[in-house]
């Protein structure tokens, strides 16, 4: 019985380490992409269109509050109502 607890503890430790590594890789990717110009939080749809042009694709509003997604060649923009809430690099 004690052996099972030891194995469970070891498995939990490995799981925690792998999650930490994934978080670190994501942070490194975001930092490397920091030079890419993307819309800033709070920008309006109109301002994004003026600054970055027409998106390649648009997904209509979904949910409440309504979330809309615009995809450009190198990034995706998420809007709540008509304001940017997040812009992420595309891979």
N, C-alpha and C positions, 0 to 999 in steps of 0.2 A: 504494500500500500504506500509506504514511504517513497518507493522508487517512482511511482506515478506522479507524486507531488514534485519531485525533483525534475522529472521530464517536463511537467507542465510549467514549472518555473523557468526552465531553460528555453522552452518554446516561447514563452511570453517575453523573455529578454530579447530573443532574436527578432520577434515581431516588432518590439519597440524600437530596436536598432534599424530595421528596414524602413519603418515609418519615418524615423528621423532623417534617414538618408534621402528619402523621397522629398521631404520638405526642403532639405538643403538644396537638392538639385533644382527644384522649382524656383527657389529664391535666387540661385545662381543664374538660371535662365532669364528671369525677370531683370536681374541686374545687367546682364549682357545685352538685353534688348532695350536698355534704358535710353539709348541714343535714337531709337526709332520715334519719329514724330507720330503721335496718336492724339485723338481728341481728348480733351480734359474733362474731368467730372464737372457736371453742371452746364456744359455747353448745350445749346438748343440744336434740334435737328437741322434747322435752317443754317445755323452757323457751321455745323459739321459739313453740310453739303457745300457751302461756300468755300470752306477751307480745304476740303479733301475731294470734292467732286461727287458725282453720282455713285452710289455703291453698286457693286457687281450684283448683289442679290439683297432682297429685303424680306424679312419674315414679319408678317403682321403681328399686331398686338395679341398677347396671350396672357390670360390670368387677370388677377386683381391684386395689386395695381397692374395695369397693362404694361407688359414688357415687350419691347420691339427689338429686333436684331438686324443690324445692317452689316454685310460682309464686304470688305475691301480686299485687295490683293494681299496685303501684308498684315491686316488686323481686322478684328470684329468689334463692333460697337454695340453695347446694350443700352437701351433707353428705358426709363420709367416715365410714362406719359411722353413728353417731348424733350426730356433732359437726359444727358449722358450719365449713366451710373457706373459704367466700367468700359474700358477699351483694352483688349488683349491681343497680343501678337498671335498670328496664325502660323502653324508649322507646316 
